[in-house]
């Protein structure tokens, strides 16, 4: 589990999640590179949500809020730009 500062630069953190809250490859790669476990990745994702994405997150069932894969599966279809090919 990674310790210390999760993200030292606010601008880097904000850019890890794409416009409209998309769970981007950059965010996923960043978390993997930093060695974040699933709990830290999930927590960071929740903290980075803004605007309508944050409101959407507030109304999700507890089961999906506890699992990054489930949350991503619910989140991406709603916010993913059809022209953006995210893996």
C-alpha positions as CSV (number, residue, x, y, z in Angstrom):
1,X,0.0,0.0,0.0
2,X,1.3,3.4,-0.9
3,X,2.0,5.9,1.8
4,X,2.5,9.6,2.0
5,X,1.2,12.2,-0.4
6,X,-1.3,10.8,-2.9
7,X,-1.0,13.6,-5.4
8,X,1.5,16.5,-4.8
9,X,0.0,18.7,-7.5
10,X,-3.7,19.6,-7.7
11,X,-3.4,20.2,-11.4
12,X,-2.0,16.7,-12.0
13,X,-4.8,15.2,-9.9
14,X,-7.5,17.1,-11.7
15,X,-6.1,16.0,-15.1
16,X,-6.1,12.4,-14.2
17,X,-9.9,12.2,-14.5
18,X,-11.0,13.3,-18.0
19,X,-13.6,16.0,-18.7
20,X,-17.1,15.1,-17.3
21,X,-15.6,12.6,-14.9
22,X,-14.5,9.9,-17.2
23,X,-12.4,7.2,-15.5
24,X,-9.5,7.7,-17.8
25,X,-6.6,5.4,-18.6
26,X,-4.3,8.2,-17.2
27,X,-6.0,7.9,-13.8
28,X,-5.8,4.1,-13.9
29,X,-2.1,4.1,-15.0
30,X,-1.3,6.8,-12.4
31,X,-2.8,4.7,-9.6
32,X,-1.0,1.6,-10.8
33,X,2.4,3.5,-11.1
34,X,2.0,4.9,-7.6
35,X,1.2,1.4,-6.3
36,X,-2.1,2.4,-4.9
37,X,-4.3,-0.5,-3.7
38,X,-8.0,-0.7,-4.6
39,X,-9.1,1.3,-1.5
40,X,-6.8,4.2,-2.2
41,X,-7.7,4.2,-5.9
42,X,-11.4,4.3,-5.1
43,X,-10.9,7.0,-2.5
44,X,-8.9,9.2,-4.9
45,X,-11.5,8.7,-7.6
46,X,-14.3,9.9,-5.3
47,X,-12.3,12.9,-4.2
48,X,-11.6,14.0,-7.8
49,X,-15.2,14.0,-8.9
50,X,-16.7,17.5,-9.5
51,X,-20.0,19.0,-10.7
52,X,-22.6,16.7,-12.0
53,X,-20.3,13.7,-11.7
54,X,-20.0,14.3,-7.9
55,X,-23.8,14.7,-7.6
56,X,-24.2,11.4,-9.6
57,X,-21.8,9.7,-7.2
58,X,-23.7,10.8,-4.2
59,X,-26.8,8.9,-5.3
60,X,-25.1,5.6,-6.1
61,X,-25.9,2.4,-4.1
62,X,-23.5,1.5,-1.4
63,X,-22.5,-1.7,-3.2
64,X,-21.1,0.1,-6.2
65,X,-19.4,2.7,-4.0
66,X,-17.3,0.0,-2.4
67,X,-16.0,-1.5,-5.6
68,X,-14.0,0.4,-8.2
69,X,-14.8,-2.0,-11.1
70,X,-18.6,-1.7,-10.3
71,X,-18.3,2.0,-10.0
72,X,-16.4,2.4,-13.3
73,X,-19.0,0.1,-15.0
74,X,-21.8,2.3,-13.9
75,X,-20.0,5.6,-14.4
76,X,-18.4,5.2,-17.9
77,X,-21.6,4.6,-19.9
78,X,-23.1,7.8,-18.4
79,X,-20.1,10.1,-18.9
80,X,-18.0,8.5,-21.6
81,X,-17.8,10.4,-24.8
82,X,-18.7,7.9,-27.6
83,X,-15.9,9.3,-29.7
84,X,-13.3,8.6,-27.0
85,X,-11.9,5.1,-27.1
86,X,-10.9,4.4,-23.5
87,X,-9.8,0.9,-22.5
